[in-house]
Amino acid sequence: MRSVKNLLANKSATIISVNGAISVLEALQLMLEANISALLIIEHGKLEGIFTERDYARKIILQGRSSKDTQISDAMTSNLITVSPTDTIDFCMEVMTNQHIRHLPVMENNLVVGMISIGDLVRFVIDDQKRTIEQLEKYINT
């Protein structure tokens, strides 16, 4: 069965996070440098929220707030949906589709062990399908 654990095994283990006291502008600069579209907010080892490009658009730009003067804790999403390494890829795709989200923190024993995006899921499914096709072609040709 295809699980989050399988996906994470083929992904960088680096988890990029910040504390809630940094400014939105600093968070955006970090996101640009790391080429990511979501950032985890972790305080004292506890996941407190997530800040995404969507949060920036809706909570900063559209409300006329200053990126420089707003702390990320004031713009983050704190009502988080998370998954575990044992959850299936299909379950994650269903959650993302139903909740209209693009990122899922992965939690194990109350610790963040990774984060997956909709792009990660799509790549994983495509690679899995390619392997299946190759195996079927090999089986047919033998």
C-alpha positions, -999 to +999 in steps of 0.1 A: +000+000+000+013+034-009+017+055+022+031+089+033+061+071+047+069+058+012+066+093-002+088+109+025+115+082+019+121+098-015+119+134-004+143+157+013+141+153+051+146+190+056+118+207+075+118+244+071+101+262+100+101+294+119+088+308+152+057+330+152+076+362+161+092+368+126+076+392+102+056+381+072+082+398+051+110+377+066+089+346+061+083+354+025+120+360+020+128+326+035+101+310+013+116+326-018+151+314-009+140+278-002+116+278-032+087+267-011+051+279-009+043+270+027+062+274+060+056+257+093+054+277+125+069+258+154+072+271+189+091+251+216+089+220+195+051+222+190+035+228+156+015+260+160+005+268+124+013+270+087+018+301+066+011+297+029+010+320-002-028+318+001-025+332+037-004+360+024-029+369-003-060+367+019-047+379+052-021+405+043-026+418+007-064+418+005-066+433+040-041+461+033-018+450+060+020+455+060+042+425+055+070+442+073+049+451+104+028+419+107+041+389+126+036+356+109+017+343+139-010+369+130-013+356+095-008+319+098-035+292+097-036+276+131-065+252+126-043+226+111-051+194+093-022+169+096-015+133+085+007+105+098+033+085+080+009+055+079-018+074+061-023+064+024-016+086-005-052+082-016-064+095+018-041+125+016-054+133-019-089+131-006-082+153+024-065+180+002-093+179-023-121+181+002-105+207+024-091+228-005-056+228+009-022+222-008+000+212+021-002+187+049+022+186+078+032+150+087+031+142+124+043+112+144+043+111+182+034+148+183+065+157+163+066+171+127+084+145+106+077+161+072+054+181+050+038+170+018+023+191-010-002+183-037+028+184-061+045+157-041+014+135-042+010+140-080+047+132-086+044+101-064+013+088-082+028+094-116+061+076-106+040+047-091+020+044-123+051+044-144+066+016-124+033-004-127+033+001-165+070-010-167+062-041-147+032-050-169+052-044-201+080-066-188+054-093-178+037-091-212+070-093-231+083-124-212 
